[in-house]
Amino acid sequence: MAQLSDDCFAFGGALLPVDEALAELRARLAPVAGIERVPLHGVVGRILAEDLIAGVDLPPFANSAVDGYALRHADLSHDVDTILSVGGRVPAGGALGRQVQPGETIRIFTGAPMPEGADTVMMQEDAEPLPDGRVRLRPGLKRGANAREAGEDVRAGAVALAAGRLLRPQDVGMAAALGYDALAVRTRLRVALFSTGDELASPGAVLPALKVYDSNRFTLHAALTRLGCTVTDLGILPDHPAAVASALTEAAPAHDLLLTSGGVSTGEEDHVKAAVEAAGSLFFWRLAIKPGRPVALGQVRGTVFAGLPGNPVAVVVTFVHIVRPLALLLGGGTAPPLLRFPVRAALRYRKKAGRREYVRASLVRGEDGAIEARSFPREGAGLLSSLVETDGLVELDEATTTVMPGDAVAFLPFSELL
């Protein structure tokens, strides 16, 4: 099992741009997850541990892409209809067993092997069977049309799926098409999850006076589960450094990542810093990002620790930019750049230069049919409704100071983030 270097999180100081933080993560983190072989039915959502090499061509033989007529392109007229005899029939799984002769065509069906000598397939919609058993074919078809070559999808010996990929249903289909019934995947990253704060109560209990129900723990649990992690919910930690330190120390040996929300700022009641320093080592990242600036990273007894802010919107933003790539990299995966989609702003916004900001927005269609991003009508990093009632985040980079209606902006849909 790979270990992290002692100085893995030894960066801090001034506000750190998000891209620099991600570059540091990619450069310094090594996987801690092991490798196991899992049947194909159980690999979706897992991280591929080894390159998947194609052992066969895909498709393994030349075949027809449509129902129609296989023929020699040289027999087709370029200007007028061509009439050819029908010399046989090849269904999927069958074979003609001989070479196509000049002046004949073969009735063929999707997936059926191309007869020897045939190089083109005329779709049945473009062919007219005649009463005498022959078929009339339209002109203008290109050589090789509707015929799939052996290996045109994937060549034997090629990397069909690269190690580090978070496997999707279509990836599982690719593995099956190449004959694999099991894959080498990373063991699930083990995450210990806490919330911190005396003001929190767990859902399901009677809500005491002056407390609020804890939502962050459940948001993070759901997001980590979608990444294929095994998450242990260890509840709410009180605002007491010794209790936090004890809980983290106890959880560290059985987990690969310790994750908390709340208590990572610099106020008198923010006790995570002292607790982690007592149990291990801690470095603060003050990210140049809004919402979500304070993020704590460190180690407790060799296990990576990450502490997120307490406001629900800040939790989501910092999870997307720090914890998601952190979990993927520790789990042996890759953390590709987020997909940003260009849309038109239907909002006005001003911000300071030098900081990346995220505006919760819904996508709407403008009068001209173009997609526009409309901001949530209220601001505040504690508004859960702003996450529920919007489609994603408008990203305003460090150089941007003003956005006006009609400006082009980058949009990150929640469907790509969580």
C-alpha positions in Angstrom: 0.0 0.0 0.0 1.5 3.3 -1.0 2.1 5.9 1.7 1.9 9.7 1.5 5.1 11.7 2.1 5.4 13.6 5.3 5.3 17.0 3.5 2.3 16.0 1.3 0.2 18.9 2.6 3.0 21.3 3.5 1.6 24.3 1.7 -0.1 27.3 3.1 0.2 31.0 3.7 -1.5 33.4 1.3 -4.7 32.7 -0.5 -4.0 29.8 -2.8 -5.6 29.7 -6.3 -7.7 26.7 -6.9 -5.7 25.5 -9.9 -2.5 25.5 -7.9 -4.2 23.5 -5.1 -5.3 20.9 -7.6 -1.8 20.8 -9.2 -0.3 20.1 -5.8 -2.8 17.3 -5.1 -2.0 15.6 -8.4 1.7 16.0 -8.0 2.0 14.8 -4.4 -0.7 12.3 -3.7 -0.2 8.5 -4.2 -2.9 5.8 -4.1 -3.6 4.1 -0.8 -6.3 1.8 -2.1 -5.4 -1.8 -2.8 -6.3 -4.0 -5.8 -8.9 -6.8 -6.1 -10.6 -8.7 -8.9 -14.3 -8.2 -9.1 -16.9 -9.9 -11.4 -18.1 -7.6 -14.2 -21.6 -7.2 -12.6 -20.0 -5.5 -9.6 -17.5 -3.0 -11.1 -19.6 0.0 -12.0 -18.6 2.9 -9.9 -15.3 1.3 -9.1 -11.8 2.6 -10.2 -10.0 0.5 -12.8 -6.7 -0.6 -11.4 -4.9 -1.8 -14.5 -5.1 -0.8 -18.2 -7.7 -3.0 -20.0 -5.9 -4.4 -23.0 -8.0 -5.7 -25.9 -7.3 -9.3 -26.5 -9.3 -9.4 -29.7 -10.4 -7.1 -32.4 -13.7 -5.3 -31.9 -15.6 -6.2 -34.0 -13.7 -9.5 -34.4 -14.7 -9.8 -38.1 -16.0 -7.6 -40.9 -19.8 -7.4 -40.7 -22.8 -5.4 -41.9 -24.0 -2.4 -40.0 -27.5 -2.6 -41.5 -30.1 -4.9 -43.0 -29.6 -4.8 -46.7 -27.6 -6.3 -49.6 -23.8 -7.0 -49.6 -22.1 -6.6 -52.9 -19.0 -5.7 -54.8 -18.8 -1.9 -55.2 -17.4 -2.4 -58.7 -20.7 -3.9 -59.8 -22.7 -0.7 -59.0 -23.4 2.0 -61.6 -22.5 5.5 -60.6 -25.3 7.1 -62.6 -28.3 4.8 -63.0 -30.0 2.0 -61.0 -28.2 -1.3 -61.0 -30.1 -4.7 -61.1 -28.3 -7.7 -59.6 -29.2 -11.2 -58.9 -29.6 -12.3 -55.2 -27.2 -15.2 -54.7 -27.7 -16.0 -51.1 -28.8 -15.0 -47.6 -26.6 -14.4 -44.5 -28.2 -13.8 -41.1 -26.2 -12.7 -38.0 -24.3 -15.7 -36.8 -24.3 -17.3 -40.2 -21.9 -17.4 -43.1 -22.2 -17.6 -46.9 -19.3 -20.1 -47.2 -18.1 -18.9 -50.6 -17.0 -15.8 -52.4 -19.4 -13.3 -53.9 -19.5 -13.6 -57.7 -19.4 -10.6 -60.1 -23.0 -9.4 -60.8 -24.6 -10.8 -57.7 -25.6 -9.5 -54.3 -26.2 -11.3 -51.0 -29.1 -10.6 -48.7 -27.5 -9.7 -45.4 -28.6 -8.6 -41.9 -27.1 -6.4 -39.2 -24.1 -8.0 -37.5 -23.8 -10.8 -40.1 -20.3 -11.4 -41.4 -19.4 -9.8 -44.7 -19.2 -12.4 -47.5 -15.7 -12.8 -49.0 -15.3 -10.4 -51.9 -18.1 -8.0 -50.8 -17.0 -4.6 -49.7 -20.2 -2.5 -49.5 -23.8 -2.9 -48.2 -26.9 -1.2 -49.7 -29.5 -0.5 -47.1 -32.8 -2.4 -47.7 -34.6 1.0 -47.7 -32.6 1.9 -50.8 -33.2 -1.4 -52.6 -36.2 -2.7 -54.5 -36.8 -6.4 -54.7 -38.1 -7.4 -58.2 -40.7 -10.0 -59.0 -38.1 -12.2 -60.8 -36.0 -12.5 -57.6 -33.5 -9.9 -58.5 -33.0 -6.5 -56.8 -32.8 -2.9 -58.0 -30.2 -0.8 -56.3 -29.9 3.0 -56.3 -26.7 4.7 -57.6 -24.4 6.9 -55.6 -23.3 4.6 -52.8 -19.7 5.0 -51.6 -17.3 2.1 -51.5 -17.4 0.5 -48.0 -20.7 2.0 -47.0 -22.5 0.3 -44.2 -19.7 -2.3 -43.8 -17.8 -2.5 -40.6 -14.2 -3.6 -40.7 -12.7 -6.0 -38.2 -11.1 -4.0 -35.4 -12.5 -0.6 -36.6 -13.7 0.0 -33.1 -10.8 -1.4 -31.0 -7.7 -3.2 -32.3 -6.3 -6.2 -30.5 -3.5 -5.1 -28.3 -4.8 -1.5 -27.8 -5.6 0.0 -24.4 -9.4 -0.1 -24.4 -9.8 1.4 -20.9 -7.0 3.2 -19.1 -6.2 2.5 -15.4 -7.7 5.1 -13.1 -11.0 5.4 -14.8 -14.1 5.5 -12.6 -16.1 2.8 -14.4 -19.4 3.7 -16.0 -22.1 1.4 -17.5 -20.7 1.9 -21.0 -17.2 1.0 -19.8 -18.6 -2.2 -18.4 -20.1 -2.9 -21.8 -16.7 -2.4 -23.5 -15.1 -4.9 -21.1 -17.8 -7.4 -21.8 -17.5 -6.9 -25.6 -13.8 -7.8 -25.3 -14.6 -11.0 -23.4 -13.7 -10.0 -19.8 -15.9 -11.4 -17.1 -14.0 -9.7 -14.2 -11.7 -6.7 -13.8 -8.9 -5.6 -11.5 -10.3 -2.6 -9.6 -9.1 -0.6 -6.6 -10.5 -1.5 -3.2 -13.1 1.0 -2.1 -11.6 4.1 -0.3 -12.5 3.9 3.4 -13.7 7.3 4.6 -14.5 8.3 8.2 -17.0 11.1 8.2 -17.7 13.5 11.0 -19.6 16.8 11.6 -18.4 19.2 14.3 -20.4 21.6 16.4 -22.4 21.8 19.6 -25.2 23.5 17.7 -25.9 20.4 15.6 -28.5 17.6 16.1 -28.9 14.4 14.1 -32.0 14.1 11.9 -34.6 11.8 13.4 -34.2 13.2 16.9 -36.4 15.8 18.5 -34.7 19.1 17.7 -33.6 20.8 21.0 -33.8 24.5 21.4 -31.1 26.6 19.7 -29.9 23.7 17.6 -30.1 22.8 13.9 -30.3 19.5 12.1 -26.9 18.4 10.6 -27.2 18.3 6.8 -23.5 18.4 5.8 -22.7 14.9 6.9 -25.5 13.5 4.8 -24.6 15.6 1.7 -21.0 14.4 2.0 -22.0 10.8 2.6 -24.1 10.7 -0.5 -21.4 12.4 -2.6 -18.7 10.1 -1.4 -20.9 7.0 -2.0 -21.3 8.1 -5.6 -17.5 8.1 -6.0 -17.5 4.4 -4.9 -16.2 5.1 -1.3 -17.1 3.1 1.7 -18.2 5.7 4.2 -18.4 5.3 8.0 -20.7 7.9 9.6 -19.2 8.7 12.9 -21.7 11.3 13.9 -21.3 14.7 15.4 -18.2 15.8 17.4 -18.5 18.4 20.2 -16.7 21.7 20.2 -13.9 20.3 22.4 -10.4 19.8 21.1 -9.6 16.7 23.2 -12.8 14.9 22.0 -12.1 15.7 18.4 -8.5 14.6 18.7 -9.5 11.3 20.4 -12.2 10.5 17.7 -9.8 11.2 14.8 -7.0 9.1 16.4 -9.3 6.2 17.0 -10.7 6.3 13.5 -7.4 6.7 11.6 -6.1 3.1 11.6 -9.2 1.7 9.9 -9.7 4.4 7.3 -7.9 6.0 4.4 -9.4 9.4 4.7 -10.8 11.4 7.7 -13.3 14.1 6.7 -15.0 16.7 8.8 -17.1 19.8 8.2 -17.2 22.8 10.4 -14.8 24.2 12.9 -11.9 24.9 10.5 -11.9 28.7 10.6 -9.9 30.8 13.1 -12.7 31.7 15.5 -12.6 31.0 19.2 -15.1 28.1 18.8 -13.3 26.5 15.9 -11.4 23.7 17.6 -10.5 21.4 14.7 -7.1 23.0 14.2 -5.9 22.4 17.7 -7.4 18.9 17.7 -5.7 17.7 14.6 -2.4 19.3 15.6 -2.6 17.4 18.8 -3.2 14.1 17.0 -1.0 14.6 14.0 0.0 17.4 11.6 -2.2 20.1 10.0 -1.7 22.6 7.2 -4.3 25.2 6.3 -5.2 25.9 2.7 -6.8 29.3 2.5 -8.3 28.9 -1.0 -8.9 31.9 -3.2 -12.5 30.8 -3.6 -16.0 32.0 -2.6 -17.8 30.4 -1.0 -15.5 28.1 0.9 -12.2 29.7 1.7 -10.9 27.7 4.7 -9.9 24.1 4.0 -7.7 22.1 6.4 -5.5 19.3 5.2 -3.2 17.1 7.2 -2.5 13.6 8.6 -3.5 11.8 11.7 -1.4 8.7 12.3 -0.6 8.4 8.7 -4.2 8.8 7.5 -5.1 11.8 5.4 -7.3 14.4 7.1 -9.5 17.0 5.3 -11.6 19.6 7.1 -14.2 21.6 5.2 -16.1 24.7 6.2 -19.5 24.5 7.9 -21.8 26.4 5.6 -23.7 23.9 3.3 -22.9 25.7 0.1 -19.3 26.1 1.0 -19.2 22.4 1.8 -20.4 21.6 -1.7 -18.0 23.9 -3.4 -14.9 22.7 -1.5 -16.0 19.1 -1.8 -16.0 19.5 -5.6 -12.7 21.2 -5.8 -10.7 19.5 -3.1 -12.3 16.4 -1.6 -13.5 14.9 -4.9 -10.1 14.9 -6.5 -8.5 14.0 -3.2 -10.7 10.9 -2.9 -10.2 9.9 -6.5 -6.4 10.2 -6.3 -6.1 8.3 -3.0 -8.4 5.7 -4.5 -6.1 5.1 -7.5 -8.2 7.1 -9.9 -7.6 10.2 -12.0 -9.1 13.6 -11.3 -9.8 15.1 -14.7 -10.6 18.8 -15.1 -14.2 19.7 -14.5 -16.4 20.1 -17.6 -17.4 23.7 -18.1 -20.2 24.6 -20.5 -20.5 28.0 -22.1 -23.8 29.7 -21.5 -25.2 33.2 -21.6 -25.5 35.2 -18.4 -28.9 36.4 -17.4 -27.5 38.0 -14.2 -25.5 41.0 -12.9 -22.6 40.3 -10.6 -19.6 42.1 -9.2 -16.6 40.6 -7.5 -13.0 41.2 -6.5 -10.1 40.3 -8.8 -7.8 37.5 -7.7 -10.5 35.2 -6.3 -12.7 32.6 -8.1 -16.3 32.8 -7.2 -19.3 30.6 -7.8 -22.9 31.8 -8.3 -25.7 29.3 -7.9 -27.9 29.5 -11.1 -30.7 27.8 -13.0 -30.6 27.3 -16.8 -33.4 28.9 -18.7 -34.1 29.4 -22.4 -34.0 33.0 -23.6 -36.4 34.5 -26.1 -34.1 33.7 -28.9 -33.8 30.0 -27.8 -30.3 30.3 -26.3 -29.5 28.8 -22.9 -29.1 31.4 -20.2 -27.9 31.1 -16.6 -30.2 32.9 -14.1 -28.8 33.4 -10.5 -30.7 32.3 -7.4 -32.6 35.3 -6.1 -30.9 35.2 -2.6 -27.3 35.0 -1.6 -25.8 33.3 1.5 -23.6 30.2 1.9 -26.1 28.7 4.3 -29.1 28.5 1.9 -29.6 24.8 1.1 -32.6 25.8 -1.1 -30.1 27.6 -3.4 -28.5 24.1 -4.1 -31.8 22.3 -4.5 -33.6 24.8 -6.7 -30.7 25.5 -9.2 -29.0 23.4 -11.8 -25.4 24.2 -11.0 -22.7 26.9 -10.6 -21.6 29.8 -12.8 -17.9 30.0 -12.4 -16.2 33.4 -12.4 -12.5 33.2 -12.7 -9.9 35.2 -10.9 -9.6 37.9 -13.6 -13.3 38.6 -13.8 -14.7 41.5 -11.9 -18.1 42.2 -13.5 -20.7 40.1 -15.3 -23.6 41.7 -17.2 -26.6 40.2 -18.9 -25.5 38.7 -22.3 -21.9 38.0 -21.3 -20.6 34.5 -21.9 -19.9 32.6 -18.7 -18.8 29.1 -17.7 -21.4 26.8 -16.2 -20.8 23.7 -14.1 -23.9 21.5 -13.8 -24.4 19.7 -10.6 -24.9 16.5 -12.7 -21.1 16.7 -13.4 -20.1 17.7 -9.9 -21.9 15.4 -7.4 
